């Protein structure tokens, strides 16, 4: 892994250069994507960026226009959006032309749009280079930074002649209703580090708290910030763009007539002059100069959601509010923090690229990079440092809040990136159910019918997926516990979560029940010149204590859910699974296996808290059930798993095998089988010797050398998948030719290398050829044009399962993937 100090000096240039290797051409690319309401994408991304407006993830247009002007020729060039529609093609004061578009490149945090601006001399060798670089930084070592609802736009220019740049935004950032009345102002902030910053502030005149219109928030304020040396203007879109095209600048004026979003469309603009020409005026001596300008875009809401917490319905504040005294303080810090944020983001992007390439291919690297911002774009950080919470919206499928079977396919991303954030995702579900607000014996499906209203289901009438949700929670619970126990950073589930100081055990044990065992440090750390960093998550000593404290608090829930699975998972009655669009079905083979793996997971969770009787009972039940499951679920010839026990001609993608391997229940090869949870338990038997814990690393345990699910099930399924692959991937099952990419990637993670490669490469082909026009869908046709099969899913966080192979490689002390051909 690259050190932060090695990257700091070249952070800005790496934002440009590190994205140069992306080769896939998706139909839509992320621009500024931070949470469910700050989610702006490049539409029509295979074409020039000036052919369509940027869009919200639902495809509604978002006003973001960029123009470049060459003053010496009075020529204006549209770069982004369709600002040319506002210009007069017959005007005598300026000409309208189009630059040469050099294409888009992206990594996990950055999307770069590159252009060539023709030289006034007519020589192509003297053309100027211009890059619009959008950064939504993923910072796994800094939860504080990740919680900030803001992104960066840097305009880089390189050339030998002067350029002017214009950029504007409109009210579509703050409402999905084009008829909403908005108001605006310009703030200028003094700061010793940057003279002062100019910030446009835009919001609805009458905000509607916790209300959406076409999935966009109807409350919150857009803050669009630039440095002091820009000119600014608020006014009618066409008038401002025409004035810039004529004069190359704005008038530092603010239109005070508040009105509706599309009533004489008010926009909020900045312009910047780049002096790149030679001061001597001698064109033969002209030298190439470089310059740049940084803008930031933030969408600030307070509160962010309402949540039926243990103390009742609560307005939840954003997490960042614990670190900054005002919106202005946040915005100033965010602007001045660009170097550090970009350094951390580049570090993550480069490490992800290296890991994904080693695990799969160049195409897998690009798929993982394309998925990362989309996962976090469904989340919103809340709570306090003592009790952080991460809320999640089930984007596009139905808008549910904190949906368990949406968190579940997303969770491989969190295991790889920062398991701490997985704990924050599970926390509101645990708190709500521990408080007695949910009446059923199985776990709830979601916390609320529609985000951001997490009001629960006191009547118990949420979507009926009892085996699904119980299995999901138990598997994620053990995976989280496993991530806490490691001997070194190289053995950690996430290399970033192991950075920093390990939590002090005495202080941990002294903390009351009102403080999360996964609390952020009261004083954030500084390492290698970068401040506001998290401490380590888990570790050789603290991990056991954190796991025990977390499980003790909620043990009755885990046991309650497991009891349900003991009664109902082996032969599931007619119910939905996570693939609810496929309909109700009894005796689902993959669903039953998930429940059985959940029971096995509970046997290890019980060991962590010293409940040996429970551990033995659940271990025995799971072992009996898995033998019965093979008898019921595999076809008569043993060549595949059936979709349902009684559907003899059917087959299914058996993606629940992934959980078996991820939890270290499948020790094929010569690596150890035990999970870190057992190490947590075995290193925690003597609670009085808190300072004498041994380093935690996977090691043998009773029965640990035996596979829970027989190896031949894995090899049988891996072979079967190759016989049913279609042009764009692996269909979900024998009912339809559509696929779910999240489950396909979980299945690929535990298949043979050759099968895994075929699934990855066919998905990459789909990315390049699909006719879909929304952010990365996880549900698509594997034939025809790779379109939506109905329902239309897009921008969902479930693409976190595209990280399934990466999370598996890091599992089991870094040996989780050895039996599946990783690293060979």
Order of alpha helices (4+ residues) and beta strands (2+ residues): alpha-alpha-beta-beta-beta-beta-beta-beta-beta-beta-beta-alpha-beta-beta-beta-beta-beta-beta-beta-beta-alpha-beta-beta-beta-beta-beta-beta-alpha-alpha-alpha-beta-beta-alpha-alpha-beta-alpha-alpha-beta-beta-alpha-alpha-alpha-alpha-alpha-alpha-beta-alpha-alpha-beta-alpha
